[in-house]
Amino acid sequence: MDDHDWMQRALALAEQAAAVGEVPVGAVLVRDDRVLGEGFNQPIRACDPSAHAEIVALRQAARAQANYRLPGSTLYVTLEPCTMCFGALVHARVSRLVYAASEPRAGVCESQLQLPQVDFYNHRMVVEGGLLAAQSATLLKTFFAGRRVKR
């Protein structure tokens, strides 16, 4: 599978989040063409403010690998990560981050803080944004438009 295929899988997970009323964000963590962990946003149903898609995928992978460090892995996520998620990716030693849509208010890779460029972290990862961005943005816009109508 290639980047496009993995991001399609992350988008399918985002659709699962939307189906249960969560903000539609999905994430897949891969190493050597094998899924280590995956997840979708679930802070509401898990009653856990840290249950973002990226964190869910990292937790699943760390348990499966019996190691909190996940070097050589790539995380595919449908929305530019927030501060919490980016920090977790750094601490897990994820090698590469690929995200779809940018997040103008809270995204920290390009939209706000540009954290991949800072030099105070002891780990650096390759970051690429924009893969299937239109699909992810459409999913998010549709979800939030539906929520506004329900109010």
N, C-alpha and C positions, 0 to 999 in steps of 0.2 A: 504494500500500500504506500501511497505517497502523501504529501502534505494535504492535498485536496481531499483525499479519502478520509484522513484522520479528522480534518475539520468538519467534514460531512457527518462523521460520527458524533462529534461534539455538538453539532447543530441538532441532531436527533435527540441527544440528551437534553438540550435546551428546550426542545418541544415537550419533553416529558415534564420538565419543570413547569412550563406554562399550563399543562394539562391539570396539574395539581394546585394551581394558583400561585406558584412561586415565580419570581422574575426569571424569564427564560435565558439562563446562562448555563452552558454545558462545558465540561472539560474532560480531556482524555490525556493521560500520561503514558508515554510510550518509550520503550528502549528496545533496540534490536528488532524492530518491527513487531513487538509484542506489547499488549496492553498491560501496564503495571497497576493502574488504577484509573477509575473514571467516576464522574459524578455530575450532579446538577445542583443548582441553588436549592437550599432547603432550610433556611433559617427560621421560617415561620413554622413549618410542621415539626422541625426538630427542636424548636424553642432554643435555638443556639445562634447567637449573632455571628459566630465565626463559620457557620456552615455554608460558606460560599462554594461554588462548584470546584474551584481550584483546591481549596482546603479539603473538601470531601475526597477528591482524587488523590491528593498527597497522603492523606491518612490511610486510605485503602492500600495504596502502593507501599507505604512504609510498613504497614502490618504484614503485607504479603511477602515483602523482602526481609522482614525482621531487621530493618535498618532505617533510621530516620534520614540517612543520606542517600540520595538517588542520582549519583553522577552518571553522565552519559545519557540522560533521559531528555525527552522533549515533551513539553506541555502544550497541548492545543486547547485554546479556550475561545469562546465566542465573543467575549467582550474584554477590552483592555483592563487588566487587573487594577485593583485598588491597592492602597498602601499595605494593608495587612497581607493580602495575597502575594504581592511582590516580595515582601520580606520573608514570607514562608518559603517561597521558591528559592530565594538566596540561601536561606538556612538549610534547605534540603539539597543544595548543590545541583539543582536542575541545570542542565547545560544549555538548553535552548527553549525559548518561549515563542510560540506562534499564536497570535490572536487575530480575531476577525475585525469587529467594529471597534472604533475608538470610543472612549467614554469621556465626553468633554468636561463633565463636572468633577469626576473622581478618579479618572485614569491617571496612572503615574508613570507610564512609559513614554508617552509623547504629549498627552493632553495637558497635564499640569506640571508635575515635578521632574520629568525626564530622569527618573531614578537609574535607568541602565547606564547613564553617562557619569554618575557620581563616582568619585574615587575612594570613598571611605569604606565601601564594602570589601570584605576579604574574598569575595567570589564574584565573578562576572559571568553573565550568560549572554548568548546571542539572542537578540530580540527582533522579531519581524512582525509587523502589523499589516492588516488590510486583506488577508486571505479570506475570501467569501464574505467580505464586510457588508455588502449590500443585502445578502440573505440574512445575516444576523441582525442588521439594523431594521429590516422589515419585520422580522419576528418580534423584536422589542417594541417597535412602534405599534404594531397590531395588538400586542398584549396590553400596552398602556392605554391605547385608545379604547379597548374593550373595558378596561377598569373604569375609565372616565364615564363611559355610557352607563355602567351599572350603578354608579353613584346617583 
